[in-house]
Amino acid sequence: MNYYIISCRSGSEDKVKDHLESFFSQKEEALVEVVIPKRKMIDRRRGEPLQNDHPILPGYILLSSDDSLTPYIQDVRNLYASYGFLKNLDNSIALKGPDYEYAKWILGNGGVIGPSKVVYTKGEPIKVIDGPMKDFMGTIIAVDYRRARVKVEFEFDQVIRRVDLPVEFISNE
């Protein structure tokens, strides 16, 4: 399986996804899955908890295909609000190394990262019991018990990124 990342205008991910799906549905030789990596977060509005989907990496769309998408580099770049494929240092577009593993982790969780079950005791390392973060390859750097989130740090596109991910606390002392 090959994984690719498309860079697009932030806030236009849904439109670009629709254009990509339409474009690749016309190409019989390329079966492509298009995913906007999201996380299920619990936000509060007027004291009420609401569950919303937020993009993990705003402005990026994940593609997976068994076929090489190299022949479509210019076509994808010409789509509305699309900046094209992210390229590796050797100008290839298929993800490699940690980026490949990150894309595989996201697609292994269906493209949406839901809450993981964790045990947290103040002063102790956090223990992930179940959920998508059980096999996560980043580092948990902060815990927000009140908002049911953890701040994680991971490397993507050779840049260290920090993102809040949802958790469900099993116990807390």
BELWO-V114393 format. One record per residue. N is the residue number from 1. SS is DSSP state (H for helix, E for strand, - for the rest). OMEGA is omega in radians with two decimals (NA if undefined). Layout:
n: {N N}
ss: {SS SS}
omega: {OMEGA OMEGA}
This chain:
n: {1 2 3 4 5 6 7 8 9 10 11 12 13 14 15 16 17 18 19 20 21 22 23 24 25 26 27 28 29 30 31 32 33 34 35 36 37 38 39 40 41 42 43 44 45 46 47 48 49 50 51 52 53 54 55 56 57 58 59 60 61 62 63 64 65 66 67 68 69 70 71 72 73 74 75 76 77 78 79 80 81 82 83 84 85 86 87 88 89 90 91 92 93 94 95 96 97 98 99 100 101 102 103 104 105 106 107 108 109 110 111 112 113 114 115 116 117 118 119 120 121 122 123 124 125 126 127 128 129 130 131 132 133 134 135 136 137 138 139 140 141 142 143 144 145 146 147 148 149 150 151 152 153 154 155 156 157 158 159 160 161 162 163 164 165 166 167 168 169 170 171 172 173}
ss: {- E E E E E E E - - - - H H H H H H H H H H H H H - - - - - - E E E E - - E E E E E E E E - - E E E E E E E E - - - - E E E E E E - - - - H H H H H H H H - - - - E E E E - - - - - - - - - - - H H H H H H H H H H H H - - - E E - - E E E E E - - - - - - E E E E - H H H H - - - E E E E E E - - - - E E E E E E E E - - E E E E E E E E E E E E E E -}
omega: {3.08 3.10 -3.11 3.07 3.05 3.04 -3.13 3.11 3.13 -3.09 3.13 -3.06 -3.11 3.13 3.14 3.10 3.12 3.13 3.12 3.13 3.11 -3.13 -3.08 3.06 3.10 -3.13 -3.07 -3.06 -3.08 3.01 -3.01 3.01 -3.11 -3.06 2.95 -3.12 -3.10 3.08 3.09 -3.11 3.06 3.10 3.09 3.04 -3.10 3.09 -3.12 3.08 3.09 3.11 -3.12 3.02 3.10 3.07 3.08 3.14 -3.13 3.13 3.14 3.10 -3.09 3.08 3.03 -3.12 3.02 -3.12 3.05 3.12 -3.13 3.14 -3.05 -3.08 -3.10 3.14 -3.14 3.12 -3.11 3.12 -3.14 3.05 3.14 3.07 3.09 -3.12 2.93 -3.09 3.02 3.13 3.12 3.13 3.02 -3.08 3.11 -3.12 -3.13 3.01 -3.09 3.11 3.10 -3.13 3.11 3.11 3.10 3.12 -3.13 -3.13 3.06 3.10 3.07 3.13 3.13 -3.13 3.12 -3.14 3.02 3.10 -3.09 2.99 -3.08 3.02 -3.08 -3.14 -3.14 3.04 3.12 3.14 3.11 -3.08 -3.06 3.07 -3.04 -3.10 3.12 3.12 3.13 -3.06 3.10 -3.13 3.06 -3.06 3.13 -3.14 3.07 -3.05 -3.08 -3.11 3.12 -3.12 2.94 3.06 3.14 -3.13 3.10 3.13 3.07 -3.12 3.11 3.10 3.05 -3.12 3.08 -3.08 2.99 3.07 -3.09 3.04 3.04 -3.09 3.12 3.08 3.14 -3.14 NA}
